[in-house]
Amino acid sequence: MTRLVLFDIDGTLIHTHGVGVKAFFDTLKSEFRVEDSPEKYSFAGRTDRALVQEIFEQHGIKATEENFQRFFDTYVMWLDYRLRRSMGELTPGSDHFICSLLNHPNPPTIGLLTGNIRLGAEIKLRHFYLWDYFQLGAFGDESSNRNVLAKLALERGRKMLGRALKPEEVVVVGDTILDIACADAIGARCLAVCTGGSTFDELAERNPTWLAHNFCKIQSRVIL
């Protein structure tokens, strides 16, 4: 029986139509007086911290904790500003899928496994009225490495449940091959959905436990 389900955010639960990416480059321009183009970078499935480090390296900005803090303090203001003026949406069926998990007679713990920094994740999910569903998480300001975040999320799930978890009791849900890699890193099962960064064939090549075009195409009881 599944006891812990860990969700990715962007492309998996929500579509913001590039609001986060735009906020990154708004921050770079307003805080560091540098202009750049998002087309030079790959964002899907990566952590915010890793992306900022790459951008710093491209422009000769020292990757100090002070500069990371400067970047993220300004980024969350731009993110909130742009979200309030955007037309984003939930991915098909994502809210109903979460609710059906929580309405199960023996519901699993629901958590986040995301490359977003914690406050960025909260801003995005509160905008779409999803934040309060999640009981724990591991976030992109804690490590540049998604697999390290997977281990953090698993450990927090164990502490919340008060016991060890078998691999078959954990499910990672995401839309990219990097989410599948996260599941593999902790021995978890994976539900991959084609709602964001990867095609059906690209995801199928990595052999997730389940693969669906979107949440409308799979019942929550399948993973429980």
Secondary structure in CASP SS format (residue, H / E / C, confidence):
PFRMAT SS
TARGET T0000
AUTHOR 0000-0000-0000
METHOD secondary structure of the structure
MODEL  1
M C 1.00
T C 1.00
R C 1.00
L E 1.00
V E 1.00
L E 1.00
F E 1.00
D C 1.00
I C 1.00
D E 1.00
G C 1.00
T C 1.00
L C 1.00
I E 1.00
H E 1.00
T C 1.00
H C 1.00
G C 1.00
V H 1.00
G H 1.00
V H 1.00
K H 1.00
A H 1.00
F H 1.00
F H 1.00
D H 1.00
T H 1.00
L H 1.00
K H 1.00
S H 1.00
E H 1.00
F H 1.00
R C 1.00
V C 1.00
E C 1.00
D C 1.00
S C 1.00
P H 1.00
E H 1.00
K H 1.00
Y C 1.00
S C 1.00
F C 1.00
A C 1.00
G C 1.00
R C 1.00
T C 1.00
D H 1.00
R H 1.00
A H 1.00
L H 1.00
V H 1.00
Q H 1.00
E H 1.00
I H 1.00
F H 1.00
E H 1.00
Q H 1.00
H H 1.00
G C 1.00
I C 1.00
K C 1.00
A C 1.00
T C 1.00
E H 1.00
E H 1.00
N H 1.00
F H 1.00
Q H 1.00
R H 1.00
F H 1.00
F H 1.00
D H 1.00
T H 1.00
Y H 1.00
V H 1.00
M H 1.00
W H 1.00
L H 1.00
D H 1.00
Y H 1.00
R H 1.00
L H 1.00
R C 1.00
R C 1.00
S C 1.00
M C 1.00
G C 1.00
E E 1.00
L E 1.00
T C 1.00
P C 1.00
G C 1.00
S H 1.00
D H 1.00
H H 1.00
F H 1.00
I H 1.00
C H 1.00
S H 1.00
L H 1.00
L H 1.00
N C 1.00
H C 1.00
P C 1.00
N C 1.00
P C 1.00
P C 1.00
T E 1.00
I E 1.00
G E 1.00
L E 1.00
L E 1.00
T C 1.00
G C 1.00
N C 1.00
I C 1.00
R H 1.00
L H 1.00
G H 1.00
A H 1.00
E H 1.00
I H 1.00
K H 1.00
L H 1.00
R H 1.00
H H 1.00
F C 1.00
Y C 1.00
L C 1.00
W H 1.00
D H 1.00
Y H 1.00
F C 1.00
Q C 1.00
L E 1.00
G E 1.00
A E 1.00
F C 1.00
G C 1.00
D C 1.00
E C 1.00
S C 1.00
S C 1.00
N C 1.00
R H 1.00
N H 1.00
V H 1.00
L H 1.00
A H 1.00
K H 1.00
L H 1.00
A H 1.00
L H 1.00
E H 1.00
R H 1.00
G H 1.00
R H 1.00
K H 1.00
M H 1.00
L H 1.00
G C 1.00
R C 1.00
A C 1.00
L C 1.00
K C 1.00
P H 1.00
E H 1.00
E H 1.00
V E 1.00
V E 1.00
V E 1.00
V E 1.00
G E 1.00
D C 1.00
T C 1.00
I H 1.00
L H 1.00
D H 1.00
I H 1.00
A H 1.00
C H 1.00
A H 1.00
D H 1.00
A H 1.00
I C 1.00
G C 1.00
A C 1.00
R E 1.00
C E 1.00
L E 1.00
A E 1.00
V E 1.00
C C 1.00
T C 1.00
G C 1.00
G C 1.00
S C 1.00
T C 1.00
F H 1.00
D H 1.00
E H 1.00
L H 1.00
A H 1.00
E C 1.00
R C 1.00
N C 1.00
P C 1.00
T C 1.00
W E 1.00
L E 1.00
A E 1.00
H C 1.00
N C 1.00
F H 1.00
C H 1.00
K H 1.00
I C 1.00
Q C 1.00
S H 1.00
R H 1.00
V H 1.00
I H 1.00
L C 1.00
END
